[in-house]
Amino acid sequence: MRSAIVERHTNRLVDEVVAVQAGRTFRVFVSSTFEDLKAERNALQDGVWRDGKLVKEGAFPRLRQLCEAHGARFQAIDLRWGVSQEASLDQQTMPLCLDEIARSQRVSPRPNFIVLLGDRYGWRPLPYEILADEFEHILSAVADPADR
């Protein structure tokens, strides 16, 4: 727990230093359910392809070029590209996402968050921690003592 707190404070400090040094970084966090909006998320980076031909360039490369032309940087943050299996098994996906959103808001002007909405509700993680009294309440609700 202590190392997570130290890491979080270190990340904040690094963010502040980077923001001051970079000056003009446009950092955008992309959020959606992964599977049902995969094509849309891919199109942001890779563009739209039909029959092996690029029909429409991706928005992110165009934004990167536009920013560079004005002496700024563009960073697209899509955690599909970087959430480790360990993090997802350890119920850390949600805190990782929230930390990245907060980082984008600290180091970048608006807009810095893109949400893609579709037909699926998506994944709802189990909490990383459960308070002892809540856990006892859950256990008391289990009908069969053998399941406790």
NORFENCOR-V17513 format. One record per backbone hydrogen bond with DSSP energy under -1.0 kcal/mol. NH is the residue of the N-H (numbers start at 1). CO is the residue of the C=O. If there is no record, write none. Layout:
# NORFENCOR-V17513
NH,CO
NH,CO
This chain:
# NORFENCOR-V17513
5,1
6,2
7,3
8,4
9,5
10,6
11,7
12,8
13,9
14,10
15,11
16,12
17,13
18,14
19,15
20,16
21,17
22,18
23,19
24,22
26,73
28,75
29,112
30,77
31,114
38,35
41,37
42,38
43,39
44,40
46,42
47,43
48,56
50,53
53,50
55,48
56,48
60,44
62,58
63,59
64,60
65,61
66,62
67,63
68,64
69,65
70,67
71,68
72,67
73,24
75,26
77,28
81,78
82,79
83,79
88,84
89,85
90,86
91,88
92,87
96,92
97,93
98,94
99,95
100,96
101,97
102,98
103,99
104,100
105,101
106,102
107,103
108,104
114,29
116,31
135,131
136,132
137,133
138,134
139,135
140,136
141,137
142,139
147,144
148,145
